[in-house]
């Protein structure tokens, strides 16, 4: 047993040494790999992009520029998540065709905010006499549209857990397989009045939906190049590469008011965070339709049980802001929810009102999983 432990420690020590060698010697590269403009039948378009077969992949950055106008004489109004809903589906398949990421645009934007502990792509106001502040229009979307308008949005698609924690990174310098990014332009980019607009970009004042006339997608690949290669072989952190950084979303319906509605975590993962939007039949409320949230272990022990305003306070402590109304964020980074060590973990949500069968929890998960376990583990994500 002692020999096995020593060998195991040696594997992790070697990984740390390899990681440091890569971080200290490799070149951090940002390379444009794709640009395409679409101008017909844009909503619902599926964009498939093979990645450049080079280096140690850390992330992808997607820039979207669009032109949008009303369809007739209506007014189009930006929704709560607005341009974060441009893509209804973002999918990343690795070299083994394992789906590591299958989630929505709103979840990707919320996660980019949480990872930085500030609103992603935003600038803050300060009192410096130097004119530092919001000087560049980085992310933009007009609040209302009555004539043709332009907008811009960025999406970070993380592949490794961080710039210095390379768990989940993918070694792409191969010739016998291809990794691929898939983006689905939201088929409900604009929705009619009276329609649930939670997952739309704009909502019309009438039954007439708006017109997305131009969409330009530009994709950058961020990877580490010129990896140290003593004896002609790359030095790679093999333990880091044995993990998948997984981002998934799903929905939970059939809710019951004033009862704990369980949301189970999938097994064989370390969960870093969870997002939840309570779409109460098309209405988003600021905590007034939730009694409590709880993280519950298999033995029914509540690791926390808090009301929605306390949950929002904890979010403010983390990002110094609120997510859009009706949205809640639960951060587990200090102590991940580890369903490898402790199975049958779940979040329970007790709503005070459930308007109809259309009331739904929209969920986004962030987790790390060992590749040799996740391929054999059943889960609510279907991976």
Phi, psi and omega in degrees: 000315180298320179295320178296318178296319179296319178295318179297315177300322180297321179298315181288326175296318178297322179296317180296319179294318179294320179298315180295322178297319179293311184295327183277337187243334184285160178259132180275113188249135170244116186229130175287127182242353185199140169206129181210140177250135180241138182220011175221137176047052189287310180303132182092353179296135176256127182247119179250126185231111172288141183275157178290130187275073182205143169071188180258106188287130178249321183195168171235147177236126182247123174255134180235124173244134185218158172239132186220140181216163175290155181277333180216251181243015183279172172251131176260126184246135180296137178278178184299315179268348171047234186293348173297342180266012179304318177256123177279340180212131174234123186230132173238121176251129183277189184296337178264010182065023172279131179278102180275327181234127173209091187210185185256165179297319181297321179293320180296319179291318178299320180292320177299325176293313182296322181295332180260350184059034173196159183302122185298128177078004183262160174244154181247152179278140177220172184257018178294139176291346173281137186282069174255133182166214181275084183259343180241138178275086185279300176248129181212146174200120182298140182296327177218150184232121174234358174210173184298132182226159178247156178213168180212142180215148175238143174232125170269132178242094184285136176254317172264158183297328179197180178285335181246346172250102191270015176300128181099346179300153184237126176279109187262359183280064180229166182239355188248013179202161182227132172267151187217142173253136177235131178238133177246115178292131187307117177294340177252048179304316175235137180235158183284162175301144181084353179267148176298115185256012184304319185255015177262168175268316179228153174235136183276155174277354180223191176284349181279123178272163181279175184241118173270103191267330181218137175219120177247125182247125177237131184237132176247140178251125180252117183215163175264123182245167183056053175296140177306134183226070174293139181060023176078006180242137183291140172275113184232141176283091191293330176292317177302318183286347178275359178256151170246131174269111192249128177238120184223154172226157179203182179223151178233124180240194182064040185281151179237129182289144176059027172225155177285117177261112186281141174235102185283148171273143176293152180282164174064040179216160170247109185273126181266332181195165175214134172254148176217126170250125175267099177271093186273075180056046177091358180246132176250125183243156180269063174086354186280353179245017178234133173275310185198159169240144177216145170256118190241131177275174185299332181269020178069013175284127175275112177288332164207154173213111189224158176276167184295332180283326172293320176301319179291325176299315180296325176295317177298324177297333185269315184244003180059031183194176173253147167284168181308153184307139181085000184250141182227145182232134180235117185257127181241017189298324181294327178214088184303148172286105190259100180270005168282317182274320182232107180280173173058041173272147180206153169260136175247136179239128181248098181279141178280333176223140172232106189295317182197184178295345178278352178292130191216144167267123174261124192239142174228129185242146174235124185209158170249140181217140174288130186299326181285351178255320188293329181291341180252359187263127173290147181203167178285353179268345181077019180266000000 
